[in-house]
Amino acid sequence: MFKSTVKIIVKHIFYILLLLLIGASLYFFKIPCFFRFFTKIPCPSCGMTRAFLSLMKLNFYESFYYHPLLIPSLIVAFIALPMTFSALNFNKNICLVCLCIFIFIFFVVYIFLLITNSIP
């Protein structure tokens, strides 16, 4: 059971590093958001990369300005990752409801930012 838990942790670390590599390559090679490029409408996660880079510099105000839900998104991601561990006994229904509520809040904030035209 210990080997399977270590294997899952290594797999999640690999996925996180892969996402960071993809995000860094998109940022450094100046590749635009595909959704915004094709539709001319900002995507729900517009500003997340800039917010993450600002957060890495410990500039919380600027991070919040670029996308107000970056820090809650990171918290939800780190809570959702352990849900796959069989060694931990999470109530999957409660976690799923919380995830659905967060996604709903994410889109409410997105619609508010679209209406107020305040997506950077």
N, C-alpha and C positions, 0 to 999 in steps of 0.2 A: 504494500500500500504506500510506503514511503517513496519507492521508486516512481510510482505513477504520479504522486503529487509533485515530485521534483521535475518530472517530465513535463507536466502541465505548466509549472512555473517557468521553465526554460522556454517552452513554446510561447507563452504570453510575453516574455521578455523579448523573444525574437520578433514577434508581431509589433511590439511597441517600437523597437529599434528600426524595423522596416518602415513603419509609418513616419517616424522621425526622419529617416533617410529620404523618403518620398517627399515629405514636406520641405525639407532643406533643399532638395534638388529643384522643386517647383519654385522656391523662393529665389535661390541663387541664379537659376537660369531664366528668371523672369517669365515663367510660363503662366499665362493668365488663367483665371477661373473659367473652366469650360462652359459651365452653366451660363455665366454672365456673357461670355464671348458669343454664344449661339443665340441666346434669348434677349440679351440686352437688359435683363432684369437681375439684380443681385440675388445670389443664392442665400438660403437660410444661414449658412455658415460663413458668409462674407465677413472678412475681418478677423477670422479665427487665427490665421497664420500670423498676422501682424500683432494680434493680441497675445499670442503665445510667445513671440519674440520679445515683446515688451515685458511680459511676465518673467521671462528668463533674465531680463536686465533688472528685475525687481521694481519695475515701474508700474505699480498697480493701477494708478489713475489712468495712464495711457492704455493699459491693457483693458480696463473696463470701458474706456471710450471706444476702442476698436470693436469689441464684442462683449456685452455685459454678461453673457452666460459662459464664458470660457472656464472660469474657476469652478462653477457648479458642474459643467460638463466633465471636467477632469475628475471631480469627486465622484460623479455618477459612474464614469468609466472605471475607476479604481474599485468601486463597490460592485460593479457588474462583473468584473473579471473573476473574483473569487466564487461567484455563483456556480461556476463550472466544477469547482472542487467537490468531489464526493465526500471528502473528509470533513467538510464543513456542512453543518445542517442549517441551511437557509430555507425559509419558507418561500418557495419559488413563486407562489401566487402573489404574495405581498411584494416581492421584488419586481414582478412583472407589472403590477399595478403602479408601483412607484416609478418605474421606467416609463410607462405610458403617460403618467401625469407629467413627468419631466419633458417628454417629447411634445405634449400639448402646450406646456409653458414655453418651450423653445419656439414653437410656431406662433404662439400669441405674441411673443417678443418680436419675432420676424415680421409679422403683419403690422405691429405698432411701428417698427423702424421703417417699414415701407410707406406707411401712411404719413408719417412725420418727415419722410425723406431725410433721415439722419443716418443712413448707412454710409460709413466712410469709404 
